[in-house]
């Protein structure tokens, strides 16, 4: 959903008067018809212009051109935090990258606080508000970079803050946090988090397996390993070296239960995997004894 459309929709919702959900849906349908027919008059704001420049940055042929457009976007509208996030992604120096991100996050938080987004009614619902989405994405990026630098407990605090602000967790901070708790061998907190997000998929189940594997609780480890294998049967193939890349899945994406999910996990969560250097022997041996190939 682009910024321009969101602003038009927000303006419409401010002025709409509907007695019930049915009438609101009818008015929304009518709004979409007018919008799609180009019948709604709208004047570009500085923020719209900034996002237009960001589109140019995304399709730029070189890194230097992309950075140039992203900087122009921020100059045009300092409220465009996405312009900072784009520059952060392109920054090759990890020290400068984190400094740029932290400075941007501080400014963005102050802006959101001044605009009353940090009021009690919004806490827990941040990603439902279009204006707060870049801030949540920025926090997730910070947690990710902290993990890359081995700053596990700082990343933990960031993930907890994301979930406090956005309980629906559209960015997947819960997955990072599950892996962090497994890394720290914190059974109490990992079970508490899993109770809140009881999903039967690789990113939630593998940390539970890893936790009990690291704690030496063999029966629990094998219980969760079976559940991991049920959620994604490609796990064993990864350790056997026979896993195949699914060419149908675009680069940077993955599908639940697919080989792409396993490959993604062992690339993104290496901070946890590296703490279990003999893991492959354990998994291959367990599946071999249980007749699984």
Rosetta blueprint (number, residue, H / E / L):
1 X L
2 X L
3 X H
4 X H
5 X H
6 X H
7 X H
8 X H
9 X H
10 X H
11 X H
12 X H
13 X H
14 X H
15 X H
16 X L
17 X L
18 X L
19 X L
20 X L
21 X H
22 X H
23 X H
24 X H
25 X H
26 X H
27 X H
28 X H
29 X H
30 X H
31 X H
32 X H
33 X H
34 X H
35 X H
36 X H
37 X L
38 X L
39 X L
40 X L
41 X L
42 X L
43 X L
44 X L
45 X L
46 X H
47 X H
48 X H
49 X H
50 X H
51 X H
52 X H
53 X H
54 X H
55 X H
56 X H
57 X H
58 X H
59 X L
60 X L
61 X L
62 X L
63 X H
64 X H
65 X H
66 X H
67 X H
68 X H
69 X H
70 X H
71 X H
72 X H
73 X H
74 X H
75 X H
76 X H
77 X L
78 X L
79 X L
80 X L
81 X H
82 X H
83 X H
84 X H
85 X H
86 X H
87 X H
88 X H
89 X H
90 X H
91 X L
92 X L
93 X L
94 X H
95 X H
96 X H
97 X H
98 X H
99 X H
100 X H
101 X H
102 X H
103 X H
104 X H
105 X H
106 X H
107 X H
108 X H
109 X H
110 X H
111 X H
112 X H
113 X H
114 X H
115 X L
116 X L
117 X L
118 X L
119 X L
120 X H
121 X H
122 X H
123 X L
124 X E
125 X E
126 X H
127 X H
128 X H
129 X L
130 X H
131 X H
132 X H
133 X H
134 X H
135 X H
136 X H
137 X H
138 X H
139 X H
140 X H
141 X H
142 X H
143 X H
144 X H
145 X H
146 X H
147 X H
148 X H
149 X L
150 X L
151 X L
152 X H
153 X H
154 X H
155 X H
156 X H
157 X H
158 X H
159 X H
160 X H
161 X H
162 X H
163 X H
164 X H
165 X H
166 X E
167 X L
168 X L
169 X L
170 X L
171 X L
172 X L
173 X H
174 X H
175 X H
176 X H
177 X H
178 X H
179 X H
180 X H
181 X H
182 X H
183 X H
184 X L
185 X L
186 X L
187 X H
188 X H
189 X H
190 X H
191 X H
192 X H
193 X H
194 X H
195 X H
196 X H
197 X L
198 X L
199 X L
200 X L
201 X L
202 X H
203 X H
204 X H
205 X H
206 X H
207 X H
208 X H
209 X H
210 X H
211 X H
212 X H
213 X H
214 X H
215 X H
216 X L
217 X L
218 X H
219 X H
220 X H
221 X H
222 X H
223 X H
224 X H
225 X H
226 X H
227 X H
228 X H
229 X H
230 X H
231 X H
232 X L
233 X L
234 X L
235 X H
236 X H
237 X H
238 X H
239 X H
240 X H
241 X L
242 X L
243 X L
244 X L
245 X L
246 X L
247 X L
248 X L
249 X L
250 X L
251 X L
252 X L
253 X L
254 X L
255 X L
256 X L
257 X L
258 X L
259 X H
260 X H
261 X H
262 X H
263 X H
264 X H
265 X H
266 X H
267 X H
268 X H
269 X L
270 X H
271 X H
272 X H
273 X H
274 X L
275 X L
276 X L
277 X L
278 X L
279 X H
280 X H
281 X H
282 X H
283 X H
284 X H
285 X H
286 X H
287 X H
288 X H
289 X H
290 X L
291 X L
292 X L
293 X L
